[in-house]
Amino acid sequence: MAIFVTGSTGYLGSYLVAGLFTEHRDKLNLLVRAKTDEEARERLWTSLQLHFDFRNFLEYLSTRVRIFRGDLTSERFGLPDDEYHALVDTTGSIIHCAASLNRKSERQCLNVNLRGGLEVIQLGRRAQNRNGLRRYSHVSTVAVAGTRRNEVVTEDVAIDWARSDYDPYARTKKFGEHMLHQLLADVPRTVFRPAIVLGDSRRPDTSQFDMVQAFDMLVRLPVLPLRPRDKIDIVPANYVAKAIVTIHQKDEPAHGIYHLSSGTGSQTYQELTDALAKSGGWRRPAYWPGIGGMFSRTVNRISRGKGALARGASLLKVFWPYLDWNTVFDNSRVVAELGEAPAKFSTYAFPLLKFSRENKFRYPAKPWPAMEIPEKTAVAGSARA
């Protein structure tokens, strides 16, 4: 039986697939949105080249993967009946990672995070009824905790339905957890809530730049509208993926919900800017938290323009509530489960920033080499653009 993984062509999803390839032996059913078989393979290569060279990628692709070309938001993923039935029959567990992180678009969050999430839950129900489902792992977010201020939040009290949400992303992810618990109550299930996922503690390369670009704009400022002793909960992608893959593969995880975060070990803005200034030979910024309101209004105005500055301002506008809330998420459960805490952001922030700047916040993706497609690679289904 295979593990069905959504979001495999995304940033965190690529880490999950890579971890399953290198640490386990299961076959994978991957849902990929593409119009042709070639496009599906190329999208996977673009995503997974962050982790493998082409030869290793082809080996895994030809021996461990079945691609289902479909759309998360279409009924039964838009697959023909025979392909959907094959997906149900061969799926033994599910890792649902795909999501829209577009915090400004209610429509996109509803379509992907709720409609798409419901389609994956329905697949889980059918797989459970058919052969039994070993586990359903749902990748959520700490943002389901809603509006917070100066808190340490534990897993079991994070969701408070009387508390308002910062944005459509947080709101739909919170309801996605609710759907899972209501509709698959008889299935072993695990909810993972990552904090701010930023970079890889082992290397500077990244293919996800939104938060890096927002952070870059902040560190360029001579004056920061933040409180220097506020903490920001940042966790590297490699730690998040290791936690999800390891716990998903356990027969009996200790808990049903895990915060994948830096917890009370999260660093302060002062610690981060001091570390970056030392690594880069930069001047340390001044902190003027009293100008926060003026800063927010200025960012909103600049974000309506064009160009790189407007792009950075737009990202800051989206992420500002999460930068200003001084809230961290207790991670004692995952630390106990893995036997290790995540690396501190200051230990890899400068190489990450340097790589991102040198590549102008774009991943230098390599195209598909001019060679034959492996015959053993299975691609199923029909595309929905």
Buried (B, 14 or more C-beta within 10 A) or exposed (E): BBBBBBBBBBBBBBBBBBBBBEEBEBBBBBBBBBEEBEBBBBBBBBBBBBBBEBEEBBEBBBEBBBBBBBBBBBEBBBBEEEBBBBBBEBBBBBBBBBBBBBBEBBEBBBBBBBBBBBBBBBBBBBBBEEBEBBBBBBBBBBBBBBEBEEEBBBBEEBBBEEEEBBBBBBBBBBBBBEBBEEBBEEBBBBBBBBBBBBBBBEEBBBBBBBBBBBBBBBBEEEEBBBBBEBBBBBBBBBBBBBBBBBBBBEEEBEBEBBBBBBBEBBBBBBBBBBBBBEBEEEEEBEBBEEBBEEBBEBBBEBBEEEEEEBBBBBBBBBBBBBBBBBBBBBBBBBBEBBEEBBBBBBEBBBBBBEBBEEBEBEBEEEEEEEEEBEEEBBBBBBBBE
